[in-house]
């Protein structure tokens, strides 16, 4: 009988990423209470692999949100113009709200997320942003993000997707 090759660290990272991506979409489409087995099927992994990577549903959700904040970190660090950074940031925040909806809740209830989020806003708003209100500040942008979340709250995934362009347009108009 041939010996099984131990998976490389790269393979394990790929499986973890597959679980995160599948979980985000399954949660978006079916809600957070979906059976975890549906995530395993979508990620093409066994239940043991899921639990080896994430001990609980809450840990999985937190990992998705941490990944999403990493995406926001990247936007802030890209070195685009202040205006492009703010538009890209709000576009990504909205996309995350459409997919997961939990970003605003975690920002308001978990300092690990709120510290990073408000740090992003502070960095982006250090300079004047051409094409946006001269009185724009962290509180104003945070309020607009809360409004975006409210506009999507309670809607099924397909409806959130359909509303996304309108919500972004209204959010940007509020800040211009």
C-alpha positions in Angstrom: 0.0 0.0 0.0 1.5 3.4 -1.0 2.2 5.9 1.8 -0.1 8.9 1.8 1.8 12.1 1.3 1.3 14.7 4.1 -0.4 17.8 2.7 1.8 20.8 2.3 1.3 23.9 4.3 0.2 25.5 1.0 -2.5 22.9 0.6 -3.8 23.6 4.1 -3.9 27.3 3.4 -5.7 26.7 0.1 -8.3 24.6 2.0 -8.7 27.2 4.7 -9.2 29.9 2.0 -11.7 27.7 0.2 -13.7 27.3 3.4 -13.7 31.0 4.0 -14.9 31.8 0.5 -17.5 29.1 0.5 -18.8 30.1 4.0 -19.1 33.7 3.0 -21.2 32.9 0.0 -23.3 30.2 1.7 -24.0 32.6 4.6 -24.9 35.4 2.2 -27.3 33.2 0.3 -28.8 31.2 3.2 -28.1 33.0 6.4 -25.8 32.4 9.4 -27.8 29.4 10.7 -27.2 27.3 7.6 -25.9 23.8 8.4 -22.1 23.8 8.4 -22.2 20.7 6.2 -23.5 22.9 3.3 -20.2 25.0 3.7 -18.2 21.7 3.6 -19.9 20.7 0.4 -19.4 24.2 -1.2 -15.7 24.2 -0.2 -15.2 20.6 -1.2 -13.8 19.6 2.2 -14.8 17.2 4.9 -16.3 18.2 8.2 -13.1 17.3 10.0 -11.2 19.8 7.8 -13.7 22.5 8.6 -13.4 21.9 12.3 -9.6 21.6 12.2 -9.6 25.1 10.8 -12.5 26.7 12.7 -13.6 25.4 16.1 -17.0 27.0 15.9 -19.4 28.9 13.6 -18.5 32.1 15.5 -14.8 31.6 14.8 -15.6 31.0 11.2 -17.6 34.2 11.0 -14.8 36.2 12.7 -12.3 34.8 10.3 -14.4 35.9 7.4 -14.7 39.4 8.9 -11.0 39.6 9.6 -10.3 38.6 6.0 -12.7 41.3 4.9 -10.8 43.9 7.0 -7.6 42.7 5.4 -9.1 43.7 2.0 -9.9 47.1 3.5 -6.4 47.4 4.8 -5.1 46.8 1.3 -7.3 49.5 -0.2 -6.0 52.1 2.4 -2.4 51.1 1.8 -2.5 51.1 -2.1 -1.5 54.7 -2.4 -4.3 55.8 -4.6 -5.6 59.4 -4.6 -7.6 60.2 -1.4 -10.8 60.4 -3.5 -10.2 57.1 -5.2 -9.3 55.5 -1.9 -12.5 56.6 -0.3 -14.6 55.5 -3.2 -12.9 52.1 -3.4 -13.1 51.7 0.4 -16.9 52.4 0.4 -17.4 50.2 -2.6 -15.7 47.3 -0.8 -17.5 48.0 2.5 -20.8 47.8 0.6 -19.8 44.6 -1.2 -19.0 43.1 2.2 -22.3 44.3 3.6 -24.1 42.7 0.7 -22.3 39.4 1.2 -22.2 39.2 5.0 -24.0 42.0 6.7 -22.1 41.6 9.9 -19.4 44.2 9.4 -21.3 47.0 11.1 -22.3 44.8 14.0 -18.7 43.7 14.6 -17.5 47.3 14.3 -20.0 48.4 16.9 -19.4 45.5 19.2 -15.8 44.2 19.0 -12.8 46.5 19.5 -10.6 44.3 17.3 -12.7 45.2 14.3 -13.6 48.8 15.3 -10.0 49.8 16.0 -9.0 48.7 12.5 -12.0 50.2 10.8 -11.8 53.6 12.6 -8.0 53.6 11.9 -8.8 53.2 8.2 -11.2 56.1 8.3 -8.8 58.3 10.2 -5.9 57.6 7.7 -8.2 58.3 4.7 -9.5 61.5 6.1 -6.2 63.0 7.2 -6.1 65.0 3.9 -8.7 67.0 2.0 -10.5 64.7 -0.5 -11.2 66.4 -3.8 -14.8 66.2 -4.8 -16.1 65.5 -1.3 -17.6 67.7 1.4 -15.0 69.9 3.1 -16.5 69.0 6.5 -16.2 65.3 6.0 -15.0 63.5 9.1 -14.8 60.0 10.6 -18.2 60.3 12.2 -19.8 61.3 9.0 -18.4 58.4 7.0 -19.2 55.9 9.8 -22.8 57.2 9.7 -23.0 56.7 6.0 -21.7 53.1 6.4 -24.4 52.5 9.0 -27.0 53.9 6.6 -25.7 51.5 3.9 -26.1 48.6 6.3 -29.6 49.7 7.3 -30.6 49.9 3.6 -29.7 46.3 3.2 -30.8 44.9 6.5 -33.3 42.1 6.5 -33.3 41.7 2.7 -32.5 38.4 0.9 -29.1 38.2 -0.8 -30.5 38.7 -4.3 -32.3 41.9 -3.2 -29.1 43.1 -1.5 -27.2 42.5 -4.7 -29.8 44.4 -6.7 -29.9 47.3 -4.3 -26.0 47.6 -4.2 -25.6 50.2 -7.0 -28.3 52.5 -5.7 -27.0 52.3 -2.1 -23.5 53.2 -3.3 -24.8 56.1 -5.3 -26.8 57.5 -2.4 -23.8 57.0 0.0 -21.4 58.8 -2.3 -24.0 61.6 -2.8 -24.3 62.1 0.9 -20.5 62.6 1.2 -20.1 64.9 -1.8 
